[in-house]
Amino acid sequence: MNDELLNFENRPADSPYVETIWRSQSDRAGEFLSVAACHVEMVITQVEGAIHLTVRGPETQSSPAHCPADGEWLGIIFKLGTYMPHLPTHKLVNQDVHLADAGDHTFWLHGAAWEFPTYENVDTFVAKLVREGLFVHEQVVDAALQNRSTDLSLRSVQRRFLHATGLTQGQVSQIERARMATGLLQQGVPILDVVELGGYADQPHLTRSLKRFVGQTPAQLLTPASRQEMSFIPLTVRSE
């Protein structure tokens, strides 16, 4: 019997605006850790016959969260640099925005009623959002992450990066590195190997990072019996 609080499934997206699509369900109520994240995300929640959509911004540290029993969730994680012009990302940092129900399995977004997406039709849903100008992508973010030069000054790149993501490039690097380390530890990769693979100075550096961004120590993450339930983290594949 699987005693996990949340059971996750995910798939890649066809949309160039989406990083990944996930869904989960719960059989019982319980507590879990919402880990730090860089991306804007839409989450559709169904509990006790009610359905609603939440836009979640970047999270700069881990925080406790409650999971209700018999819930179902669908998550759309947008690529870093994809954002909503009418809902600035810097206003979403460590915040959730719950969109109003419009009735008949629809919700309100920017003055119009939209049908809730399903796991299967997320790409079509996102394509419609993009056509309506409700999501755009900042190419400067891609250039910055890939260390590609642009015609812009460093200050302009930093300003546009912050506008699109709500975070500095340094914050993004720290959070993504902690999430990668978490995935490796969950797969049983030894702590000292994770220190090296993640570019940490030493084990105490790794420990401080994970306690801040994930809410657990490397030893906890390495041992399933002591590991706390967490929000969705895509699998990190270790390169040989």
C-alpha positions as CSV (number, residue, x, y, z in Angstrom):
1,M,0.0,0.0,0.0
2,N,1.3,3.5,-0.9
3,D,1.3,5.6,2.2
4,E,2.4,8.8,0.4
5,L,0.2,11.9,1.1
6,L,0.4,13.1,-2.6
7,N,0.8,10.9,-5.6
8,F,2.3,12.8,-8.6
9,E,2.3,12.2,-12.3
10,N,3.8,14.5,-14.9
11,R,4.4,14.9,-18.6
12,P,6.3,17.2,-20.9
13,A,4.4,19.9,-22.7
14,D,4.2,20.7,-26.4
15,S,3.9,24.4,-25.7
16,P,7.1,26.4,-25.8
17,Y,5.7,28.4,-22.9
18,V,5.3,25.5,-20.5
19,E,8.1,23.7,-18.5
20,T,6.0,20.7,-17.4
21,I,2.5,19.6,-16.5
22,W,1.7,17.6,-13.4
23,R,-1.3,16.2,-11.6
24,S,-1.8,14.6,-8.2
25,Q,-4.4,13.3,-5.8
26,S,-4.7,12.7,-2.1
27,D,-6.5,9.9,-0.2
28,R,-6.1,11.5,3.2
29,A,-5.5,14.9,4.8
30,G,-2.0,15.9,6.0
31,E,0.8,18.4,6.1
32,F,3.5,18.8,3.6
33,L,6.3,21.2,2.6
34,S,5.9,23.6,-0.2
35,V,9.4,24.0,-1.5
36,A,11.0,27.1,-3.1
37,A,10.3,27.5,-6.8
38,C,11.2,30.0,-9.5
39,H,8.4,29.6,-12.0
40,V,4.9,31.0,-12.4
41,E,2.4,28.2,-12.0
42,M,-1.3,27.7,-12.5
43,V,-2.9,25.1,-10.2
44,I,-6.5,23.8,-10.6
45,T,-7.9,22.3,-7.4
46,Q,-10.9,20.0,-7.0
47,V,-12.0,19.2,-3.5
48,E,-15.5,18.2,-2.3
49,G,-17.1,18.9,-5.7
50,A,-15.7,22.5,-5.9
51,I,-13.1,23.5,-8.5
52,H,-11.0,26.7,-8.6
53,L,-7.8,28.0,-10.2
54,T,-4.9,29.6,-8.5
55,V,-2.0,31.5,-10.0
56,R,1.1,30.9,-7.9
57,G,4.2,33.1,-8.1
58,P,7.8,32.2,-7.2
59,E,8.5,31.0,-3.7
60,T,11.8,32.2,-2.1
61,Q,11.8,29.7,0.8
62,S,10.1,26.5,1.9
63,S,6.8,26.8,3.9
64,P,4.4,24.4,5.6
65,A,1.1,23.6,3.7
66,H,-2.0,21.6,4.3
67,C,-3.4,18.9,2.0
68,P,-7.1,18.1,2.2
69,A,-8.4,14.6,1.8
70,D,-9.8,13.3,-1.5
71,G,-8.4,16.2,-3.5
72,E,-7.2,16.4,-7.1
73,W,-4.8,18.9,-8.6
74,L,-3.6,19.9,-12.0
75,G,-0.5,22.0,-12.3
76,I,0.9,24.0,-15.2
77,I,4.5,25.1,-14.6
78,F,5.5,27.8,-17.0
79,K,9.0,28.3,-18.4
80,L,11.2,30.7,-16.6
81,G,10.6,34.1,-18.2
82,T,7.0,33.4,-19.1
83,Y,4.7,35.7,-17.3
84,M,1.3,37.5,-17.4
85,P,1.7,41.2,-18.4
86,H,-1.5,42.2,-16.5
87,L,-0.4,40.4,-13.3
88,P,3.3,41.4,-12.7
89,T,5.4,38.6,-11.4
90,H,7.1,40.7,-8.8
91,K,3.6,41.1,-7.2
92,L,3.3,37.3,-7.2
93,V,6.4,36.5,-5.3
94,N,5.4,34.3,-2.2
95,Q,1.8,35.0,-3.1
96,D,-1.2,33.1,-4.6
97,V,-4.0,34.7,-6.6
98,H,-7.3,32.8,-6.6
99,L,-9.3,33.5,-9.8
100,A,-13.0,33.9,-9.3
101,D,-15.4,31.2,-10.4
102,A,-17.6,32.1,-13.4
103,G,-19.9,29.1,-13.1
104,D,-20.5,26.2,-15.4
105,H,-16.9,24.8,-15.0
106,T,-15.4,28.2,-15.9
107,F,-13.3,30.9,-14.2
108,W,-12.7,34.6,-14.7
109,L,-9.4,35.8,-16.1
110,H,-8.8,39.3,-17.3
111,G,-12.5,40.1,-17.8
112,A,-13.4,36.9,-19.7
113,A,-14.7,33.4,-18.7
114,W,-12.4,30.5,-19.4
115,E,-13.1,26.8,-19.2
116,F,-10.9,24.9,-16.8
117,P,-8.2,22.9,-18.6
118,T,-7.7,19.2,-18.3
119,Y,-4.4,17.2,-18.1
120,E,-4.9,16.3,-21.7
121,N,-5.7,19.7,-23.2
122,V,-3.3,22.0,-21.3
123,D,-1.3,22.8,-24.5
124,T,-4.4,24.0,-26.3
125,F,-5.5,26.0,-23.2
126,V,-2.1,27.7,-23.0
127,A,-2.0,28.4,-26.8
128,K,-5.3,30.3,-26.4
129,L,-3.9,32.3,-23.4
130,V,-0.9,33.3,-25.5
131,R,-3.0,34.3,-28.5
132,E,-5.0,36.6,-26.2
133,G,-1.8,38.1,-24.9
134,L,-2.3,36.9,-21.4
135,F,1.1,35.2,-21.3
136,V,4.3,36.4,-23.0
137,H,7.9,35.2,-22.8
138,E,10.9,37.4,-22.2
139,Q,13.8,36.2,-24.4
140,V,16.3,38.2,-22.4
141,V,15.8,35.6,-19.6
142,D,16.8,32.8,-21.9
143,A,19.9,34.7,-22.9
144,A,20.9,35.4,-19.3
145,L,20.4,31.8,-18.2
146,Q,22.5,30.6,-21.2
147,N,25.2,33.2,-20.7
148,R,24.5,34.6,-24.2
149,S,25.4,38.2,-25.0
150,T,22.7,40.7,-26.0
151,D,22.7,44.3,-27.3
152,L,21.5,45.4,-23.9
153,S,23.5,46.8,-21.0
154,L,24.0,44.6,-18.0
155,R,21.6,46.8,-16.0
156,S,18.9,46.5,-18.7
157,V,19.3,42.7,-18.7
158,Q,19.0,42.6,-14.9
159,R,15.9,44.9,-14.9
160,R,14.1,42.8,-17.6
161,F,15.1,39.5,-15.9
162,L,13.6,40.8,-12.6
163,H,10.5,42.1,-14.3
164,A,9.7,38.8,-16.0
165,T,10.6,36.4,-13.2
166,G,10.2,38.5,-10.0
167,L,13.6,37.2,-8.9
168,T,17.2,38.1,-9.5
169,Q,19.4,35.7,-11.5
170,G,21.3,34.9,-8.3
171,Q,18.1,33.9,-6.5
172,V,17.0,31.7,-9.5
173,S,20.4,30.0,-9.4
174,Q,20.2,29.3,-5.7
175,I,16.7,27.9,-5.8
176,E,17.2,25.7,-8.9
177,R,20.4,24.3,-7.5
178,A,18.6,23.4,-4.3
179,R,15.8,21.7,-6.2
180,M,18.3,19.8,-8.3
181,A,20.2,18.6,-5.1
182,T,16.9,17.5,-3.6
183,G,16.1,15.4,-6.6
184,L,19.5,13.7,-6.5
185,L,19.3,13.0,-2.8
186,Q,15.8,11.5,-3.3
187,Q,17.4,9.1,-5.8
188,G,20.0,8.0,-3.2
189,V,23.0,9.9,-4.6
190,P,25.5,10.3,-1.7
191,I,25.6,13.7,0.0
192,L,29.3,14.4,-0.9
193,D,28.5,13.6,-4.5
194,V,25.6,16.0,-4.4
195,V,27.9,18.7,-3.0
196,E,30.2,18.3,-6.0
197,L,27.5,18.0,-8.6
198,G,25.6,21.0,-7.2
199,G,28.7,23.2,-7.0
200,Y,28.4,23.7,-3.2
201,A,31.5,24.7,-1.3
202,D,31.1,21.9,1.3
203,Q,28.4,19.9,3.1
204,P,27.4,22.7,5.5
205,H,26.8,24.9,2.5
206,L,24.5,22.3,1.0
207,T,22.7,21.8,4.4
208,R,22.1,25.6,4.8
209,S,20.7,25.8,1.3
210,L,18.4,22.9,1.6
211,K,17.1,23.9,5.0
212,R,16.2,27.3,3.6
213,F,14.7,26.3,0.2
214,V,13.4,22.8,0.9
215,G,12.9,22.8,4.7
216,Q,14.9,19.6,5.2
217,T,18.5,18.5,5.7
218,P,20.5,16.3,3.2
219,A,20.3,13.4,5.6
220,Q,16.5,13.7,5.8
221,L,16.1,13.8,2.0
222,L,18.4,10.8,1.6
223,T,16.4,8.6,4.0
224,P,12.8,7.9,2.9
225,A,11.7,7.1,6.5
226,S,12.7,10.6,7.7
227,R,11.8,12.5,4.6
228,Q,8.8,14.9,4.8
229,E,6.2,15.1,2.1
230,M,6.9,17.9,-0.4
231,S,5.3,19.7,-3.3
232,F,6.1,18.5,-6.8
233,I,9.8,18.5,-7.9
234,P,10.6,17.1,-11.4
235,L,13.0,14.2,-11.4
236,T,16.6,15.1,-11.7
237,V,18.6,12.7,-13.9
238,R,22.2,12.2,-12.8
239,S,24.7,12.4,-15.6
240,E,27.3,9.6,-15.6
